[in-house]
Amino acid sequence: CMLLTHLMATRLGRTLTDVRKSGEIWWLRPDGKMQVIIEYLQNADGSEEAKKIHTVVISTQHAEQSKATRKKECAGYFGPDMPASSMEEMSKLIVDHAVEKTLTDIKLKKRRASYYFVRLPYAPDLHINASDKFVSGGLQGDAGLTGREIIIDTYGGWGAHGGGAFSGMDPTKADRSAAYICRHMTKSVMKRSLCKHALVQLSYAIVVAKPLSLSTDTCGTEQGALTSEDIANVIKTAFACRPGAIAISLALCVPEHQETAAYTKDGRKYFERRTRKTCRGTRA
């Protein structure tokens, strides 16, 4: 239950990591950025349906083309040596082994693979390492990790953000715990068909346990006679929003930092299972 653009971008990054570690594309290096743009069709009830993948952007770190060799790049490799591919061949391999594989594995609501949107006449614009070389990466090239963390924690920029990142693991900090509970508020009201689109906002002050405000933006997709204010009142009744209460209800004090160190926190199977169990008594 994740936004399609966010899901695809995250899966692309994971697939690139997998083919790098397996040696399938040995000249890849760890750093990288992904962006997916999807064209949506808005239905009469306010819901949105993916129409086509408009653009896929991948910038991924790689070994020096035609100079670096596999034995130098891959520790413990003792097979035949070979140089890194040319930029043109690199782009082709990334599309074949990462883009097509990822989009084929993602199933849409109509049970067809999302790769359907990559075929003509729906073929998207592909920008693979558009800046040509991307040899220096990580801390050597750019130490600004917080910006990336904020973007992935807001579903690729779909959600509003107060400026804090989830890199801190202290669940008493509302930057993290309140963002988690907001996700489950929105999932709850949408699953119960109160609206087709929802953005929930909480604001806090230091040393004040209760939130200063709770607001909802449903973009006019409320169902029946409901209003956005009605949905906000339902949420206030169903959920405890104090940081301590959130940490208990979502079991945030359980140390699971390894699982959440990459590829975002929300939408992960272990976390979704845990929150379904701990939040099964909430109603909306």
C-alpha positions as CSV (number, residue, x, y, z in Angstrom):
1,C,0.0,0.0,0.0
2,M,2.5,2.6,-1.2
3,L,2.4,5.4,-3.9
4,L,3.3,3.9,-7.2
5,T,6.1,6.4,-8.0
6,H,7.6,5.8,-4.6
7,L,7.4,2.1,-4.9
8,M,9.0,2.0,-8.3
9,A,11.8,4.3,-7.4
10,T,12.6,2.3,-4.3
11,R,12.4,-1.0,-6.1
12,L,14.7,0.3,-8.8
13,G,17.3,1.2,-6.2
14,R,17.0,-2.3,-4.6
15,T,17.3,-4.1,-7.9
16,L,20.5,-2.2,-8.8
17,T,21.9,-3.2,-5.4
18,D,21.0,-6.8,-6.0
19,V,22.6,-7.0,-9.5
20,R,25.7,-5.3,-8.1
21,K,26.2,-7.6,-5.2
22,S,25.4,-10.7,-7.3
23,G,28.1,-9.7,-9.8
24,E,25.5,-9.6,-12.6
25,I,26.6,-6.0,-13.3
26,W,29.9,-5.9,-11.5
27,W,31.0,-2.4,-12.5
28,L,28.2,-0.7,-10.5
29,R,29.1,1.1,-7.3
30,P,26.9,1.8,-4.3
31,D,25.8,5.4,-4.8
32,G,22.7,6.2,-6.9
33,K,19.5,8.2,-7.3
34,M,16.2,7.2,-8.9
35,Q,13.2,9.3,-10.0
36,V,10.0,8.1,-11.6
37,I,7.3,10.3,-13.1
38,I,3.9,8.8,-13.7
39,E,1.0,10.4,-15.6
40,Y,-2.3,9.9,-13.7
41,L,-5.9,9.9,-14.7
42,Q,-8.3,11.4,-12.1
43,N,-11.6,9.6,-11.8
44,A,-14.9,11.2,-11.1
45,D,-14.8,10.0,-7.4
46,G,-11.5,11.7,-6.9
47,S,-9.3,8.6,-7.0
48,E,-6.3,8.5,-9.3
49,E,-5.3,5.8,-11.8
50,A,-1.9,5.4,-13.4
51,K,-2.1,6.0,-17.1
52,K,1.5,5.7,-18.1
53,I,5.1,6.0,-16.9
54,H,6.2,9.3,-18.2
55,T,9.9,9.4,-17.2
56,V,12.4,7.2,-15.5
57,V,15.7,8.8,-14.3
58,I,18.6,6.7,-13.0
59,S,21.9,8.1,-11.9
60,T,24.1,5.4,-10.6
61,Q,27.8,5.3,-9.6
62,H,30.0,3.1,-11.8
63,A,33.6,2.1,-12.3
64,E,35.7,4.0,-14.8
65,Q,34.5,2.8,-18.2
66,S,37.0,0.8,-20.3
67,K,39.7,1.3,-17.6
68,A,38.6,-0.3,-14.4
69,T,38.8,-4.1,-14.3
70,R,36.7,-6.7,-12.5
71,K,39.5,-8.1,-10.4
72,K,40.3,-4.6,-9.1
73,E,36.6,-3.7,-8.5
74,C,35.4,-7.0,-6.9
75,A,37.3,-8.2,-3.9
76,G,37.5,-12.0,-3.9
77,Y,36.9,-12.4,-7.6
78,F,39.3,-14.9,-9.2
79,G,37.7,-15.5,-12.6
80,P,38.7,-14.1,-16.0
81,D,39.5,-10.4,-15.9
82,M,37.6,-7.9,-18.0
83,P,37.3,-4.1,-18.4
84,A,34.3,-2.1,-17.4
85,S,31.7,-1.5,-20.2
86,S,31.4,1.6,-22.3
87,M,28.8,4.2,-21.3
88,E,26.4,3.0,-24.0
89,E,26.7,-0.6,-23.0
90,M,26.3,0.4,-19.3
91,S,23.0,2.2,-20.1
92,K,21.7,-0.8,-22.0
93,L,22.5,-3.3,-19.2
94,I,20.9,-1.1,-16.6
95,V,17.7,-1.0,-18.7
96,D,17.7,-4.7,-19.4
97,H,18.7,-6.0,-15.9
98,A,17.2,-3.3,-13.7
99,V,14.4,-1.3,-15.3
100,E,12.6,-4.1,-17.2
101,K,13.0,-6.6,-14.3
102,T,11.7,-4.2,-11.7
103,L,8.7,-3.0,-13.6
104,T,7.8,-6.6,-14.7
105,D,7.8,-7.7,-11.0
106,I,5.4,-4.9,-9.9
107,K,1.8,-5.9,-10.4
108,L,-0.9,-3.2,-10.7
109,K,-4.5,-3.4,-9.6
110,K,-5.6,-5.1,-12.8
111,R,-3.0,-7.7,-12.2
112,R,-0.9,-6.8,-15.2
113,A,2.8,-6.0,-14.8
114,S,3.7,-2.3,-14.7
115,Y,6.1,-3.1,-17.6
116,Y,2.9,-2.8,-19.7
117,F,3.4,1.0,-19.4
118,V,7.0,0.7,-20.8
119,R,6.0,-0.8,-24.1
120,L,5.1,1.3,-27.1
121,P,3.1,3.6,-27.5
122,Y,3.5,4.1,-23.7
123,A,7.3,4.0,-23.6
124,P,8.7,6.5,-21.1
125,D,11.6,8.8,-21.5
126,L,14.6,7.0,-20.0
127,H,17.5,9.0,-18.7
128,I,20.3,6.7,-17.6
129,N,23.4,8.5,-16.2
130,A,22.4,11.6,-18.3
131,S,25.4,13.5,-16.9
132,D,27.7,10.9,-18.5
133,K,30.3,9.9,-15.9
134,F,29.4,9.1,-12.2
135,V,32.6,7.6,-10.9
136,S,33.1,9.5,-7.6
137,G,30.2,9.0,-5.2
138,G,29.3,8.5,-1.6
139,L,31.1,10.7,1.0
140,Q,33.9,11.4,-1.6
141,G,31.4,13.1,-3.9
142,D,28.6,14.4,-1.7
143,A,28.1,14.1,2.0
144,G,24.5,15.5,2.0
145,L,22.4,12.5,3.0
146,T,19.7,14.2,5.0
147,G,18.0,15.6,1.9
148,R,17.6,12.2,0.4
149,E,16.3,10.8,3.7
150,I,13.7,13.5,3.8
151,I,12.5,12.9,0.3
152,I,12.2,9.1,0.7
153,D,10.4,9.6,4.1
154,T,7.8,11.8,2.3
155,Y,7.1,9.2,-0.4
156,G,9.1,11.0,-3.0
157,G,7.9,14.4,-2.0
158,W,4.1,13.6,-2.0
159,G,3.8,14.4,1.7
160,A,4.4,17.6,3.5
161,H,7.4,17.7,5.8
162,G,8.5,19.6,8.9
163,G,12.2,19.4,8.2
164,G,13.2,16.5,10.4
165,A,14.5,13.2,9.0
166,F,14.0,9.6,10.3
167,S,17.8,9.0,10.7
168,G,17.4,9.5,14.4
169,M,16.1,6.3,16.0
170,D,14.6,7.8,19.2
171,P,10.8,7.1,18.9
172,T,10.0,9.8,21.5
173,K,10.9,12.4,18.8
174,A,7.8,13.3,16.9
175,D,9.6,13.7,13.6
176,R,9.6,9.9,13.4
177,S,6.8,8.6,15.5
178,A,4.2,11.1,14.3
179,A,5.0,10.5,10.7
180,Y,4.4,6.8,11.3
181,I,1.0,7.4,12.9
182,C,0.0,9.8,10.2
183,R,0.6,7.1,7.6
184,H,-1.7,4.7,9.6
185,M,-4.3,7.4,10.0
186,T,-4.5,8.0,6.2
187,K,-4.5,4.2,5.5
188,S,-7.3,3.8,8.0
189,V,-9.7,6.4,6.6
190,M,-9.0,5.3,3.0
191,K,-9.4,1.6,3.7
192,R,-12.8,2.4,5.2
193,S,-13.8,4.4,2.1
194,L,-14.2,7.7,4.0
195,C,-12.3,9.4,1.2
196,K,-10.1,8.6,-1.9
197,H,-7.2,10.8,-1.1
198,A,-5.9,12.0,2.3
199,L,-3.0,14.0,3.7
200,V,-2.9,14.2,7.5
201,Q,-0.8,16.9,9.3
202,L,0.2,16.9,12.9
203,S,2.1,19.7,14.6
204,Y,3.9,19.6,18.0
205,A,5.8,21.8,20.4
206,I,8.8,20.8,22.5
207,V,7.9,19.3,25.9
208,V,4.2,19.4,25.0
209,A,2.9,15.9,24.7
210,K,-0.4,16.4,22.9
211,P,-0.2,17.8,19.3
212,L,-1.0,21.4,18.9
213,S,-3.1,20.7,15.8
214,L,-4.4,17.9,13.6
215,S,-5.6,18.7,10.1
216,T,-6.7,16.7,7.1
217,D,-6.7,17.5,3.4
218,T,-8.9,15.2,1.3
219,C,-8.7,17.2,-1.9
220,G,-12.5,17.1,-2.2
221,T,-12.7,13.3,-2.3
222,E,-14.8,12.8,0.8
223,Q,-17.5,10.1,0.4
224,G,-21.2,10.6,1.0
225,A,-22.1,13.6,3.3
226,L,-18.7,13.6,5.0
227,T,-16.5,16.7,5.2
228,S,-12.8,17.0,5.7
229,E,-13.5,18.3,9.2
230,D,-15.6,15.2,9.9
231,I,-12.8,12.9,9.0
232,A,-10.4,14.9,11.2
233,N,-12.7,14.4,14.1
234,V,-12.9,10.7,13.5
235,I,-9.1,10.5,13.5
236,K,-8.9,12.4,16.7
237,T,-11.2,10.0,18.4
238,A,-9.6,6.8,17.0
239,F,-5.9,7.6,17.5
240,A,-3.7,8.6,20.5
241,C,-1.2,11.1,19.1
242,R,1.1,11.7,22.1
243,P,4.7,10.5,21.1
244,G,4.8,8.1,24.1
245,A,1.4,6.5,23.1
246,I,2.5,6.2,19.5
247,A,5.7,4.5,20.5
248,I,3.7,1.9,22.5
249,S,1.0,1.3,20.0
250,L,3.4,0.9,17.1
251,A,6.1,-1.0,19.2
252,L,8.7,1.6,18.1
253,C,10.9,0.8,21.1
254,V,11.7,-2.6,19.6
255,P,15.2,-2.3,18.1
256,E,14.9,-3.1,14.4
257,H,17.3,-0.5,13.0
258,Q,19.1,-2.8,10.6
259,E,15.8,-3.5,8.7
260,T,15.1,0.2,8.4
261,A,18.6,1.5,7.5
262,A,17.8,1.7,3.7
263,Y,14.9,1.7,1.2
264,T,12.6,3.7,3.5
265,K,10.8,2.6,6.6
266,D,7.1,2.6,5.5
267,G,5.7,-0.1,3.3
268,R,8.1,-2.7,4.6
269,K,6.4,-6.1,5.2
270,Y,7.7,-6.6,8.8
271,F,6.6,-3.1,9.8
272,E,3.2,-3.4,8.2
273,R,2.6,-6.8,9.9
274,R,3.5,-5.3,13.3
275,T,1.3,-2.2,12.9
276,R,-1.7,-4.3,11.8
277,K,-1.3,-6.3,14.9
278,T,-0.7,-3.4,17.3
279,C,-3.4,-1.2,15.7
280,R,-6.1,-3.7,15.2
281,G,-8.2,-2.1,17.9
282,T,-8.4,1.3,16.3
283,R,-11.5,2.3,14.4
284,A,-12.3,5.1,11.9
